[in-house]
């Protein structure tokens, strides 16, 4: 009879320790994220999967600014990711630009595309915003597809590979998977730091105010349309960086990087990880890509099983993985 209260007490102590640990991680979120991502190559089955999680986690991070923190659903973010990839790829293949300026051009390409898409889409709200972004993204897909001399058309753009990266007096071999991971990690780490600073600024507070009550934010004197447009452009810069890094990682830019299917995937990653949470995008990308990697080894119908898992999360864990953990700690 005395064993049961003792077991309950131990369980409560363990729960309190776990809650303190999660609160500490949330309080020092940037440092915790960087340390967690630094260990990825050693805890995942292979380095290529770790690189994919970094890149798509960054893509979901940029998308999460619009979807999670501002509360606006976009189905056009594949255009921002894909244009970033093509911007970097075309600069390297057709103009012989070095790797770093090519990445900068990819980021700018994503931001400029977001300026035009966001400028048209912010005039609408709700499902109309999602449909307008989807339609405009498909226009971008069609335009790039028709520019076959530059983009490679249906075959995609090949020859984007960068073998070595020279930094000061040191040369890094990107054919080594571990070296490539930490090359991508440096850019992702910088993006995480910048993203955290944006969220901690008054601009980040305005984004959350728009998400909670757009009419109240407008009544308080904030320019809601301008804030939405600026947030969409910033999101495009992050997504453009993810696309640029993906082009260097794959050494090719497939036309599928512009397809609306990718827009749906980034929505799934954000929901799996937890929309409006700092760690959510990377946890969602890890969950999605690892499930895809494991299920494809078992069956060719992996999309059916992955879709079922996604529906279970939406129905029973709507806060996502990290969001549910934070909710448990708060209780």
FENSULNOR-V326830 format. One record per helix or strand. SS is the DSSP state (~ for helix, > for strand). FROM is the first residue (numbers start at 1). TO is the last residue. Records with the same first field share a line. If there is no record, write none. Layout:
# FENSULNOR-V326830
SS: FROM-TO  FROM-TO
This chain:
# FENSULNOR-V326830
~: 2-27  29-38  40-43  47-69  77-95  99-121  127-146  148-151  153-155  177-200  202-212  214-219  224-250  255-258  260-273  280-298  302-316  320-330
>: 157-158  164-167  170-173  252-253
